[in-house]
Amino acid sequence: MSAKNKYISFKNFKLVKIATIQDNSRFLHAFIQAFDRGYLSMVMNDKKELIKNLRLELSNKILEKIDSSNIIYYDYLFNGKIKQLARSNNNYEKTIYINNLKNDYNFVNEYNELISEIFSKDIYLIDLDNNELFVDKTVAKLTIKERDSVVIGFSDGEYYTLGLIEPDKNIITHFSAYNSFITSIRETIIPPYVEEKKIDEKKVEG
């Protein structure tokens, strides 16, 4: 494990910040590194080539429909806000988002909803400078759906895979939806169904 890794505490859980390639695709490196064993066994140049090809694949998905709906992945970005912004600002148009992926544009979390949906994984972001979750609750419903999960930390413009240190010293970077750590942070964003049901029942009774 690299000397750049750093142990941190978050919500009473002990985490390790795992060194990630800090190029223009650092978010994707941090994401893929969490669960792709093939990636972990690669040398750096091969990792960069894999991510380059992944960016191209993602760019080809932007205009594809999601399932059988008429909604395309571009419409999904930031819960439709990017599509709205494009009406008054050309920088948010579909072609820009496609070309940015193809041309090694320095992106971080602009494509979270696309990546989360394509890989069918929940993505959690932690602001390491302030030791808090980084989340927009209006978007969270698109990236948090009780699926296998990845946790990414960021600090000073750099992105890292975050791993949970278990009592036996094993490190988990790819979490089940009901891992205690994941459950604890998900419930700060999306209240448990049981609590929502109780509220609804009270409304009915009232």
C-alpha positions in Angstrom: 0.0 0.0 0.0 1.4 3.4 -1.0 2.8 5.8 1.6 0.3 8.3 0.2 -2.5 6.4 1.8 -3.9 8.1 4.8 -6.2 6.8 7.6 -9.2 8.9 8.4 -12.2 8.7 10.7 -15.7 9.3 9.4 -18.9 8.8 11.4 -17.0 6.5 13.8 -15.7 4.3 11.0 -12.1 4.0 10.3 -11.3 4.5 6.6 -8.2 4.5 4.5 -7.6 6.9 1.6 -6.1 4.9 -1.2 -3.8 6.5 -3.7 -5.3 7.1 -7.1 -3.8 8.2 -10.5 -4.4 11.9 -10.4 -4.8 12.7 -14.1 -7.8 14.2 -16.0 -9.7 11.1 -15.3 -9.0 10.8 -11.6 -12.7 10.4 -10.6 -12.9 7.4 -12.9 -9.7 5.9 -11.6 -11.0 6.2 -8.0 -14.3 4.6 -9.0 -12.9 1.7 -11.1 -10.1 1.0 -8.6 -12.8 0.2 -5.9 -14.1 -3.0 -7.6 -12.2 -3.9 -10.7 -9.5 -6.5 -9.8 -8.2 -6.5 -13.4 -7.5 -2.8 -13.1 -5.6 -3.4 -9.8 -3.2 -5.8 -11.4 -2.3 -3.4 -14.3 0.7 -1.2 -14.6 0.0 2.5 -14.7 0.0 2.9 -18.5 -2.4 0.1 -18.9 -4.7 1.6 -16.3 -4.7 4.9 -18.2 -5.5 3.1 -21.5 -8.4 1.3 -19.8 -9.8 4.5 -18.5 -9.3 6.2 -21.9 -11.3 3.5 -23.6 -14.0 3.7 -20.8 -14.3 7.4 -21.4 -15.0 6.7 -25.1 -17.6 4.1 -24.2 -19.3 6.5 -21.9 -19.3 9.2 -24.5 -21.2 6.8 -26.8 -23.8 6.3 -24.1 -24.8 9.9 -23.7 -27.4 9.9 -26.4 -28.7 6.3 -25.7 -32.1 5.8 -24.1 -32.3 4.5 -20.6 -34.1 1.1 -20.7 -37.3 1.4 -22.7 -38.0 5.0 -21.8 -37.7 8.1 -24.0 -35.1 9.5 -21.6 -31.5 9.5 -22.7 -28.5 9.5 -20.4 -27.8 13.1 -21.1 -31.2 14.0 -19.6 -30.2 12.1 -16.4 -27.2 14.4 -15.7 -27.6 16.3 -12.5 -31.3 15.2 -12.5 -32.1 17.1 -15.7 -30.5 20.4 -14.7 -27.8 20.2 -17.3 -30.4 19.9 -20.0 -32.2 22.9 -18.6 -28.9 24.9 -18.5 -28.3 24.1 -22.1 -31.3 26.1 -23.2 -29.4 29.3 -22.3 -25.8 28.2 -22.3 -24.1 26.3 -25.1 -21.5 25.0 -22.7 -24.0 22.5 -21.5 -25.1 21.1 -24.8 -25.0 17.3 -25.6 -22.1 17.6 -28.0 -20.0 19.4 -25.4 -20.5 16.6 -22.9 -19.8 14.0 -25.5 -16.6 15.6 -26.7 -15.4 16.3 -23.2 -15.3 12.6 -22.5 -13.6 11.9 -25.8 -11.0 14.6 -25.6 -9.4 14.0 -22.2 -11.3 16.9 -20.6 -10.4 17.3 -16.9 -13.6 16.2 -15.3 -14.5 15.1 -11.8 -18.1 14.3 -10.9 -20.0 15.9 -13.8 -21.0 12.4 -15.0 -21.9 10.7 -11.8 -25.5 9.9 -12.8 -24.3 8.3 -16.1 -21.5 6.3 -14.4 -23.8 5.2 -11.6 -26.5 4.0 -14.0 -24.1 2.3 -16.5 -22.3 0.3 -13.8 -25.4 -0.1 -11.6 -23.5 1.1 -8.5 -24.3 3.7 -5.8 -21.7 6.4 -5.5 -21.0 8.3 -2.3 -18.7 11.3 -2.2 -17.0 12.5 1.0 -15.4 16.0 1.3 -12.2 15.1 3.1 -11.3 18.7 3.8 -14.5 19.1 5.8 -15.0 15.5 6.8 -18.6 15.5 5.5 -20.8 13.9 2.8 -20.9 15.9 -0.4 -24.4 15.5 -1.8 -27.3 17.2 -3.5 -30.4 15.5 -2.3 -32.3 16.4 -5.4 -29.8 14.2 -7.4 -29.2 11.5 -4.8 -32.2 9.5 -5.9 -30.5 8.8 -9.2 -27.2 7.6 -7.7 -28.3 6.0 -4.5 -30.7 3.1 -5.1 -29.5 0.5 -2.5 -27.1 -1.2 -4.9 -23.5 -2.3 -4.5 -21.6 0.8 -3.5 -18.4 2.8 -4.0 -17.2 5.6 -1.7 -14.9 8.3 -3.1 -13.2 11.0 -1.2 -11.8 14.3 -2.5 -9.4 16.9 -1.2 -7.7 19.8 -2.9 -8.9 18.7 -6.3 -7.7 15.2 -5.9 -9.9 12.1 -5.8 -9.3 8.9 -3.9 -10.9 5.4 -3.4 -12.0 5.1 0.2 -11.8 1.8 2.0 -13.3 0.6 5.2 -10.9 -1.0 7.7 -12.6 -4.0 9.3 -11.8 -5.3 12.8 -9.7 -8.1 11.2 -7.7 -5.4 9.3 -9.2 -6.3 6.0 -10.0 -3.3 3.8 -13.3 -3.1 1.9 -13.6 -0.8 -1.1 -16.6 -2.4 -2.8 -19.6 -2.5 -0.5 -22.9 -4.3 -0.4 -25.9 -2.1 -0.2 -26.5 -3.2 3.4 -23.0 -2.9 4.8 -23.3 -1.1 8.1 -21.0 1.8 6.9 -23.1 2.3 3.8 -26.4 2.1 5.6 -25.2 4.7 8.1 -24.3 7.3 5.4 -27.2 6.4 3.2 -29.7 7.1 6.0 -28.3 10.7 6.4 -29.3 11.3 2.8 -32.4 9.2 2.2 -34.4 8.3 5.4 -35.2 4.7 5.9 -38.4 3.4 4.2 -39.9 2.4 7.6 -39.6 6.0 8.9 -41.2 7.3 5.7 -44.0 4.8 6.0 -44.7 5.9 9.6 -45.0 9.5 8.5 -47.4 8.5 5.7 -49.5 6.5 8.1 -49.8 9.5 10.5 -50.9 11.7 7.6 -53.6 9.2 6.8 -54.7 8.9 10.4 -54.8 12.6 10.7 
